[in-house]
């Protein structure tokens, strides 16, 4: 059962390594979330071994702090048993208070393992609208939902007002913003097989892009920082946690942000302490902060291309030539401070450690006044020297006071067990005896004019405009309504929820019975799902038989599997699946779906990546869809997939703007490579 709500929400701190974990405890965090070396959505963080985590969790519990472990990754078919053993090991040796998950298959694994803690749905699970909670509260193992960063305070309140008592909400208050909606970004995977849903994102949104000779970081967001505005979240009882993002951040960042939000929570009326909290946040070594869309009436675009968006605090810019490059820092530097010269995506960027005190504004020679710790050399004999004017970021600082607190806590850790006995857990798959049926094609359109032009099944993206267009063109003939498969949006926001629900009710009244839902929670809009044909769409990110079995229990009739999978994954799934399966075989598949677009980027016009990959962004309803100028194309493997047991083949077509030139590329995505 979920713990009873306390008077105020907990401050939930990130930890990507032992030092940050200890810093969170030193700051007095109520709870800490961290990941293991596998199955985490921040695999690029250092993360923990099982043995190390067992000792740290014991220490946290002795201090009254809770520990949540992230297993929030897309699970492939051949990983289920390993994931179950991880969960079993955690349950037996670490005793975390909760697991943070996105893959619905882990709910069944938790049942089979007998996991004793809570399950929290990650923001990657994309629970983005209030009605979703009416479906989720029927899953007794799920105790908390992490809301998307894109919601305004009014939307958060709208969700909280209908939140069932057995579900708690978690809200991000500080940290990095992704350009794409969580769980709806495939950019890193499509460009190189490293999936954000698997914790391997290479952050292509942070890079320089070019459009019509203008080059800039058109998709790189500032950090979200609600600072004093969090006071409006404080009295909402459904909100159980204020979450700080940053499992790749330093102990300094963790300590400062936790202390700041404690002050803002506990001393909301004290002007002096509010000012102290703002000072702590300004020295936390994060990016420039923004309130983003938190205030509905004062929404701010978090993409400000004139501002620095490198991780860390910008303390100056490079002056001088190669071999004698220096900065005049805008604040005092201390021995042990870690600087990064340049952005992380620049091949010549370098990290270095300051070796002696440097006064504000004093000249600091980057080559001789520091110790290089990573990257390439700054001197003339190195690979590439930084250009004059390159930004320099302060990324870590170890104050003596914080170090002393961390050392004191480290001394209280129990001895690390050399090797914990491994789990012998064996997963049980659902029984599968699906009858073979004839395979069908379904062509999905944004526009309605193609309904009478093709003989295959027709899918149409549901929107108010498309509903009206079909009504005008075809009247209310039941044969038309029964023929269409209505595709629901992958990112639905509370502000649009009532209209969306009304459209579905009208479709049902008109005789529509076939829908593709692109979030599992959208089934909450249907009172009698088993009397309809409801398929889980490809944006549900289903990749294993246990996740498919979970949606079957909710009333789904079939599932279109994740388009990120490899050949091996695809061919193994039909024989294990408890539902009929479909696959996206040809598509204008989006790199990312976002609620925002830079004011400096023209929609429906090509832009280019540093590796000469082309794409464009188009607005559809409330979201911007970013498309590459080549198609996802698995049509050459149609026969192989049909023989494996796939029953529905999806062809998704978008209207390509006149200015866009499509390129003929193989478009196999991860078919030939193992999804990382």
C-alpha positions in Angstrom: 0.0 0.0 0.0 1.1 3.5 -0.7 2.4 5.4 2.4 -0.1 7.9 3.8 0.6 11.5 2.6 2.7 13.6 4.8 2.0 17.3 5.5 4.3 18.4 2.7 5.6 16.7 -0.5 8.9 14.9 -0.2 12.1 16.3 -1.8 13.3 13.6 -4.2 17.0 13.9 -5.0 18.9 12.3 -7.9 22.0 10.2 -7.5 24.2 8.8 -10.3 27.1 7.7 -8.1 28.0 7.2 -4.4 29.2 10.7 -3.9 25.9 12.2 -5.1 24.0 9.8 -3.0 25.9 10.9 0.1 25.5 14.5 -0.9 21.7 13.9 -1.0 21.7 12.4 2.5 24.0 15.3 3.7 21.4 17.8 2.4 18.6 15.9 4.2 16.7 14.6 1.1 13.5 12.8 2.0 14.0 10.3 -0.8 16.7 9.4 -3.4 16.3 7.8 -6.8 19.2 6.0 -8.5 19.9 3.3 -11.0 21.9 0.1 -11.5 24.3 -0.6 -14.3 21.5 -2.0 -16.4 17.8 -1.2 -17.1 18.0 2.5 -16.3 16.9 5.5 -18.4 20.3 7.2 -17.5 22.7 4.5 -18.5 25.3 7.2 -19.2 25.4 8.0 -15.5 28.0 5.9 -13.5 25.3 4.2 -11.5 25.7 1.5 -8.9 26.6 -2.2 -8.3 24.0 -4.2 -6.4 26.4 -4.6 -3.5 27.2 -0.9 -3.3 23.5 0.0 -3.5 22.6 -2.4 -0.6 24.9 -0.6 1.8 23.8 2.9 0.7 20.1 1.9 1.0 20.8 0.6 4.5 22.4 3.9 5.4 19.5 6.0 3.8 16.9 4.0 5.8 18.9 4.6 9.0 18.6 8.3 8.3 14.9 8.1 7.5 15.3 8.6 3.8 13.6 6.4 1.2 15.3 4.9 -1.9 13.7 4.4 -5.3 15.5 2.4 -8.0 15.0 3.2 -11.6 14.2 0.2 -13.9 12.6 2.6 -16.4 13.7 1.1 -19.7 12.1 -0.6 -22.6 12.6 -4.4 -22.1 13.3 -6.6 -25.1 11.9 -10.1 -25.3 15.1 -11.8 -24.4 15.7 -9.6 -21.4 12.7 -10.4 -19.3 14.3 -13.2 -17.3 17.3 -11.0 -16.5 15.1 -8.1 -15.5 13.2 -10.4 -13.2 16.4 -11.6 -11.6 17.5 -7.9 -11.1 14.2 -7.2 -9.4 14.5 -10.3 -7.3 18.0 -9.4 -6.2 16.8 -5.9 -5.3 13.9 -7.3 -3.3 16.1 -9.7 -1.4 19.3 -7.7 -0.9 18.6 -4.0 -1.3 15.0 -3.5 -0.1 14.2 -0.4 -2.0 11.1 1.5 -1.2 10.0 1.7 -4.8 10.9 0.9 -8.4 10.4 3.5 -11.1 9.3 1.8 -14.3 8.0 2.6 -17.8 7.7 -0.9 -19.3 4.3 -2.5 -18.3 5.9 -6.0 -18.4 7.7 -5.1 -15.2 4.3 -5.0 -13.3 3.9 -8.7 -14.0 7.5 -9.4 -13.1 7.0 -7.6 -9.8 4.0 -9.9 -9.1 6.0 -13.0 -10.0 9.0 -11.9 -7.8 6.8 -10.9 -4.9 8.3 -7.4 -4.8 7.5 -5.8 -1.5 7.9 -2.1 -2.4 5.9 0.3 -4.5 5.8 0.7 -8.3 6.0 4.2 -9.7 5.3 5.0 -13.4 8.1 6.9 -14.9 7.5 10.1 -17.0 8.6 7.9 -19.9 5.3 6.0 -19.4 3.7 9.3 -20.7 0.7 9.6 -18.3 -0.1 13.1 -19.6 -3.8 13.6 -18.9 -6.2 13.1 -15.9 -8.5 10.4 -17.2 -5.5 8.1 -17.4 -5.5 7.8 -13.6 -8.9 6.2 -13.7 -7.4 3.3 -15.6 -4.1 3.2 -13.6 -5.8 3.0 -10.2 -7.1 -0.4 -11.2 -3.5 -1.7 -11.3 -3.0 -2.3 -7.5 0.8 -2.5 -7.8 1.1 1.0 -9.1 1.3 3.6 -6.3 2.6 6.7 -8.0 2.7 8.5 -11.4 5.5 10.9 -12.5 3.9 13.7 -14.5 5.5 15.2 -17.7 7.5 18.3 -17.4 5.4 20.0 -20.0 2.3 20.5 -17.8 1.2 23.9 -16.5 0.2 24.4 -12.9 -3.4 24.6 -14.1 -3.1 21.2 -15.9 -1.3 19.7 -12.8 -4.3 20.8 -10.7 -6.7 19.4 -13.2 -5.0 16.0 -13.0 -4.7 16.2 -9.2 -8.4 17.0 -8.8 -9.4 13.6 -10.1 -6.5 11.7 -8.8 -7.7 8.5 -6.9 -6.6 8.3 -3.3 -4.4 5.2 -3.9 -2.3 7.1 -6.4 0.3 9.8 -5.6 1.7 12.3 -8.1 5.3 13.3 -8.6 6.2 16.6 -10.2 9.6 17.8 -11.6 10.6 21.1 -10.1 14.2 21.4 -11.3 16.6 20.1 -13.8 17.2 19.4 -17.5 14.4 19.6 -20.0 14.3 17.3 -23.0 13.1 18.8 -26.2 10.9 15.8 -26.9 8.0 14.6 -24.8 9.2 11.8 -22.6 8.5 8.5 -24.2 7.9 10.1 -27.5 11.5 10.8 -28.7 13.2 8.4 -31.1 15.8 10.9 -32.4 18.9 9.2 -30.9 17.7 5.7 -31.8 16.7 6.7 -35.4 20.0 8.4 -36.0 22.2 5.7 -34.5 20.5 2.9 -32.6 21.1 4.4 -29.1 17.6 4.7 -27.7 16.4 7.2 -25.2 13.9 4.7 -24.0 16.8 2.4 -23.2 18.9 5.1 -21.3 21.4 5.5 -24.2 20.3 8.9 -25.6 23.3 10.8 -27.2 21.3 14.0 -26.9 21.0 15.0 -30.6 18.7 17.8 -29.5 21.7 19.6 -27.9 23.7 19.8 -31.2 24.1 22.6 -33.7 21.7 22.5 -36.6 21.5 24.6 -39.8 18.5 26.1 -41.5 18.9 28.4 -44.5 22.5 29.2 -43.5 21.6 30.0 -39.9 23.4 27.6 -37.5 22.3 27.3 -33.9 21.1 25.0 -31.2 17.5 25.1 -32.3 16.3 22.3 -30.0 18.5 22.7 -26.9 16.4 23.7 -23.9 17.3 25.6 -20.7 16.8 23.8 -17.4 13.4 23.9 -15.7 13.6 25.8 -12.4 10.3 26.5 -10.6 12.1 28.1 -7.7 9.7 30.3 -5.7 6.7 29.2 -7.9 6.7 25.8 -6.1 4.7 27.4 -3.4 1.5 26.8 -5.5 2.2 23.1 -5.6 2.7 22.8 -1.8 -1.0 22.6 -0.8 -2.0 20.1 -3.4 -2.5 16.8 -1.4 -2.2 14.5 -4.4 1.4 15.7 -5.1 3.6 13.4 -2.9 7.0 14.5 -4.3 9.0 17.4 -5.8 11.5 15.8 -8.1 14.9 17.1 -9.0 16.4 15.9 -12.2 20.1 15.2 -12.5 21.5 11.6 -12.1 24.5 12.7 -14.2 25.1 15.8 -12.1 27.7 16.4 -9.4 27.3 16.1 -5.6 27.5 19.9 -5.4 24.5 20.2 -7.7 22.5 17.6 -5.7 23.3 19.2 -2.3 22.5 22.8 -3.4 19.2 21.9 -5.1 17.9 19.8 -2.3 18.7 22.4 0.3 17.1 25.1 -1.9 13.8 23.3 -2.3 13.7 22.3 1.4 13.8 26.0 2.2 11.2 26.8 -0.4 8.9 24.1 0.9 9.4 24.6 4.7 9.8 28.4 4.9 7.5 29.7 2.2 6.6 32.8 4.2 10.2 33.8 5.1 11.6 36.3 2.6 15.1 36.0 3.8 15.2 32.2 3.4 13.5 32.4 0.0 16.3 34.6 -1.1 18.8 32.1 0.3 17.2 29.3 -1.7 17.4 31.4 -4.9 21.1 31.9 -4.2 21.6 28.2 -3.7 20.0 27.5 -7.0 22.1 30.1 -8.8 25.2 28.4 -7.6 24.1 24.8 -8.2 26.0 24.6 -11.5 23.0 23.9 -13.7 22.0 25.5 -17.0 20.1 28.8 -17.0 16.7 28.2 -15.5 13.2 28.8 -16.9 9.7 28.4 -15.7 8.8 27.0 -19.1 5.0 26.5 -19.4 4.3 26.3 -15.6 2.3 29.5 -15.6 -0.5 29.1 -18.2 -0.9 32.8 -18.7 2.9 33.4 -19.0 4.3 30.5 -21.0 8.0 30.8 -21.8 9.7 29.0 -24.7 12.6 27.2 -23.0 14.7 27.3 -26.2 16.5 30.7 -26.1 19.3 30.4 -28.7 21.1 33.4 -27.5 21.7 31.8 -24.1 24.2 29.1 -23.1 22.7 25.6 -22.7 25.8 23.5 -22.0 25.6 21.5 -18.8 27.2 23.4 -15.9 27.4 27.1 -15.1 29.1 29.3 -17.7 31.9 31.2 -16.0 33.6 32.8 -18.9 34.9 32.5 -22.5 38.2 31.5 -24.0 40.6 34.3 -24.9 44.0 34.0 -26.6 45.4 31.6 -29.1 46.3 27.9 -29.0 49.0 27.2 -26.4 48.2 30.3 -24.4 44.4 30.1 -24.1 43.0 31.6 -20.9 39.8 32.8 -19.3 39.0 35.6 -16.9 36.3 33.8 -14.8 33.2 35.7 -13.8 33.4 34.2 -10.3 36.1 32.9 -8.0 37.5 29.5 -8.7 38.8 27.1 -6.0 41.3 24.2 -6.1 39.5 21.0 -7.1 36.8 22.8 -9.3 36.1 21.0 -12.5 35.8 23.0 -15.7 34.6 22.0 -19.2 35.8 24.0 -22.1 33.3 23.9 -24.9 30.0 22.0 -25.4 29.9 18.2 -24.9 29.1 17.6 -28.5 32.2 19.4 -29.8 34.9 16.9 -30.5 37.7 19.0 -29.0 35.9 19.7 -25.7 38.0 19.1 -22.6 37.4 18.8 -18.8 40.1 20.0 -16.5 40.6 20.4 -12.7 41.6 23.8 -11.2 44.9 23.4 -9.3 45.0 26.8 -7.4 42.7 29.6 -6.3 41.7 32.0 -9.0 40.2 35.4 -8.2 37.1 36.7 -10.1 38.3 38.4 -13.3 41.9 37.2 -12.9 43.7 35.5 -15.8 43.6 31.7 -15.6 45.8 29.9 -18.1 43.9 26.9 -19.3 46.9 24.9 -20.4 49.4 25.4 -17.5 47.1 26.4 -14.6 45.1 23.2 -14.6 45.2 19.4 -14.7 43.5 17.8 -17.7 41.1 15.0 -16.8 39.5 14.1 -20.1 39.0 15.2 -23.7 41.7 16.4 -26.0 44.7 18.7 -25.3 44.3 22.4 -25.2 47.9 23.1 -26.2 49.1 23.5 -29.8 50.2 19.8 -29.9 46.6 18.6 -29.2 43.9 17.5 -31.6 41.9 20.7 -32.0 42.3 23.9 -30.0 39.2 25.7 -28.7 38.2 28.8 -30.7 38.5 32.2 -29.2 35.2 32.9 -27.5 34.3 29.3 -26.6 32.3 29.0 -23.4 33.8 27.5 -20.3 31.5 25.8 -17.8 32.0 25.0 -14.1 30.6 21.5 -13.7 31.7 20.4 -10.2 32.9 21.9 -7.0 33.8 20.2 -3.7 33.5 22.6 -0.8 35.3 21.5 2.4 32.1 21.6 4.4 30.2 19.3 2.0 33.2 16.9 1.7 33.4 16.7 5.5 29.6 15.8 5.7 30.0 13.2 3.0 33.0 11.6 4.6 31.2 11.4 7.9 28.3 9.6 6.2 30.6 7.3 4.3 32.2 6.2 7.6 28.7 4.9 8.6 28.3 2.6 5.7 28.2 -1.1 6.5 31.0 -3.2 5.0 30.3 -4.0 1.4 29.4 -7.7 0.8 31.9 -9.1 -1.6 29.4 -11.1 -3.7 25.6 -11.4 -3.0 24.1 -14.8 -3.9 22.6 -14.5 -7.4 18.9 -14.8 -8.1 17.5 -18.1 -9.4 14.2 -16.5 -10.5 12.6 -18.0 -13.6 9.9 -15.9 -15.4 6.6 -17.5 -16.4 5.3 -16.4 -19.8 1.5 -16.2 -20.6 0.1 -19.1 -22.5 -0.2 -18.4 -26.2 -2.5 -20.2 -28.6 -3.5 -17.6 -31.1 -5.4 -18.7 -34.2 -3.7 -17.8 -37.5 -5.6 -15.2 -39.5 -5.0 -13.6 -42.9 -2.7 -10.6 -42.7 -4.1 -7.2 -43.6 -2.6 -3.9 -44.5 -3.7 -0.6 -42.9 -2.8 2.8 -44.4 -2.8 5.6 -41.9 -3.4 9.2 -43.1 -3.4 12.6 -41.5 -6.1 13.7 -44.0 -9.4 12.1 -44.8 -9.6 12.4 -48.6 -8.0 9.0 -49.2 -10.9 7.0 -47.5 -12.6 6.0 -50.7 -9.4 5.7 -52.8 -7.9 2.5 -51.3 -9.1 -1.0 -50.7 -7.1 -1.7 -47.6 -8.0 -0.8 -44.1 -7.9 3.0 -43.5 -6.6 4.7 -40.4 -7.0 8.4 -39.7 -5.4 10.5 -37.0 -8.3 11.8 -34.8 -8.6 15.5 -34.5 -11.5 17.9 -34.5 -10.7 19.0 -38.1 -10.6 15.4 -39.4 -13.8 14.5 -37.6 -15.6 17.4 -39.2 -14.1 16.7 -42.6 -15.3 13.0 -42.6 -18.7 14.1 -41.4 -19.1 16.6 -44.2 -17.7 14.3 -46.9 -19.6 11.1 -45.9 -22.6 12.1 -43.9 -23.2 9.6 -41.0 -23.3 6.4 -43.0 -22.5 3.6 -40.6 -20.5 1.8 -43.2 -18.0 4.7 -43.3 -17.7 5.0 -39.6 -17.3 1.3 -39.1 -14.6 1.2 -41.8 -12.2 3.8 -40.3 -9.6 3.0 -37.7 -9.3 6.1 -35.6 -5.7 6.8 -34.4 -5.4 8.6 -31.1 -2.6 11.1 -30.5 0.6 10.0 -28.8 0.7 13.1 -26.6 -2.6 14.3 -25.2 -2.6 17.2 -22.7 -5.1 18.1 -20.1 -6.1 21.3 -21.8 -7.3 19.2 -24.8 -8.7 16.3 -22.8 -12.4 17.3 -22.7 -12.6 18.0 -26.4 -10.8 14.7 -27.2 -13.2 12.7 -24.9 -16.2 14.4 -26.6 -14.9 13.4 -30.1 -14.6 9.8 -29.0 -18.1 9.8 -27.6 -19.4 11.2 -30.9 -17.5 8.5 -32.9 -19.0 5.8 -30.8 -22.5 7.2 -31.2 -21.9 7.3 -35.0 -21.0 3.6 -35.1 -17.2 3.7 -35.0 -15.8 0.5 -33.3 -12.1 0.5 -34.3 -9.4 2.6 -32.6 -5.7 2.6 -32.3 -4.6 4.0 -28.9 -1.1 5.5 -28.7 -0.9 5.4 -24.9 -2.3 2.5 -22.9 -4.1 4.9 -20.6 -6.3 6.1 -23.4 -8.4 3.0 -22.9 -10.0 5.0 -20.0 -12.1 6.9 -22.6 -13.9 3.6 -23.5 -16.5 2.2 -21.0 -16.9 -1.2 -22.7 -13.5 -1.9 -24.4 -14.2 -5.6 -24.9 -17.1 -4.7 -27.2 -14.8 -2.8 -29.5 -11.6 -3.4 -31.4 -9.0 -1.4 -29.5 -5.4 -1.9 -30.6 -2.4 -0.5 -28.7 -0.5 1.7 -31.2 3.3 1.8 -31.9 3.8 4.8 -29.5 2.8 2.6 -26.6 6.4 1.2 -26.9 5.5 -2.4 -26.4 8.4 -4.8 -26.9 7.9 -8.0 -24.9 5.1 -10.5 -24.2 4.6 -9.5 -20.6 3.8 -5.9 -21.5 1.4 -7.1 -24.2 -0.2 -9.4 -21.6 -0.7 -6.4 -19.3 -2.6 -4.4 -21.9 -4.6 -7.5 -22.8 -5.9 -7.6 -19.2 -7.0 -4.0 -19.7 -9.2 -4.9 -22.7 -7.0 -4.4 -25.7 -7.7 -6.5 -28.8 -4.2 -6.4 -30.3 -0.9 -4.5 -30.3 1.3 -2.8 -32.8 4.8 -3.3 -31.4 7.5 -0.7 -30.9 9.2 0.3 -34.1 12.6 0.5 -32.4 13.1 -3.3 -32.2 15.6 -5.4 -34.1 15.0 -8.3 -36.5 15.6 -10.9 -33.7 13.2 -9.1 -31.4 10.5 -8.8 -34.0 10.7 -12.4 -35.2 10.5 -13.8 -31.6 7.5 -11.8 -30.4 4.5 -13.3 -32.3 5.2 -16.8 -31.0 5.1 -15.4 -27.4 2.4 -12.8 -27.7 -1.0 -13.3 -26.0 -2.6 -10.8 -28.5 -2.5 -10.5 -32.3 0.4 -8.2 -33.4 0.9 -5.5 -35.9 4.0 -3.8 -37.1 4.8 -0.4 -38.7 6.4 -1.5 -42.0 6.5 1.8 -43.8 6.2 5.3 -42.3 7.1 8.9 -42.1 8.1 8.1 -38.6 8.9 11.1 -36.3 12.2 11.6 -34.7 10.5 13.4 -31.9 7.2 14.9 -30.8 7.3 18.1 -28.8 5.0 20.7 -27.3 7.4 23.5 -28.4 9.4 24.8 -31.4 12.2 27.4 -31.4 10.9 30.9 -32.5 14.0 30.9 -34.7 13.2 27.7 -36.6 10.8 27.8 -39.5 8.3 24.9 -39.5 7.8 22.9 -42.7 11.3 23.8 -43.9 14.4 21.6 -44.0 17.1 21.8 -41.4 20.4 19.9 -41.3 22.3 18.1 -38.6 26.2 18.2 -38.2 26.3 14.8 -40.0 24.2 16.1 -42.9 21.0 14.4 -41.8 17.9 16.3 -43.0 14.6 16.8 -41.2 11.7 19.2 -40.7 9.1 20.1 -38.1 5.4 20.3 -38.6 2.5 21.3 -36.3 -0.2 18.7 -35.8 -2.9 19.7 -33.3 -1.1 20.7 -30.1 2.3 19.1 -30.9 5.3 19.6 -33.2 6.3 16.5 -35.0 10.0 16.4 -36.2 10.4 14.1 -39.3 13.6 12.9 -41.1 13.5 13.2 -44.9 13.6 9.5 -45.4 11.1 6.8 -44.7 11.1 3.9 -42.2 10.9 1.0 -44.6 10.7 -2.7 -43.7 8.7 -3.7 -46.8 11.5 -5.9 -48.0 11.0 -8.1 -45.0 7.2 -8.3 -45.2 7.1 -12.1 -46.1 9.5 -12.9 -43.2 7.4 -11.0 -40.8 4.2 -12.5 -42.0 5.6 -16.0 -41.6 6.7 -15.1 -38.1 3.0 -14.4 -37.2 2.4 -10.6 -37.7 -1.2 -10.0 -38.7 -1.5 -6.3 -39.4 1.0 -4.2 -41.4 0.9 -0.5 -40.9 1.8 2.1 -43.6 1.9 5.6 -42.1 1.8 8.5 -44.5 2.3 12.2 -43.8 1.7 15.2 -46.1 5.3 16.3 -47.0 5.6 20.1 -47.3 6.4 21.4 -50.8 9.8 22.6 -49.6 11.0 19.2 -48.5 13.0 16.8 -50.7 12.6 13.2 -49.6 15.7 11.0 -49.8 15.9 7.4 -50.9 17.6 5.6 -48.0 17.2 2.0 -46.8 15.2 3.1 -43.7 15.8 -0.2 -41.8 16.2 1.6 -38.4 17.4 -1.0 -35.9 16.4 -4.1 -38.0 20.0 -5.1 -38.6 21.5 -3.9 -35.3 20.7 -4.9 -31.8 18.8 -2.1 -30.0 21.1 -0.6 -27.4 
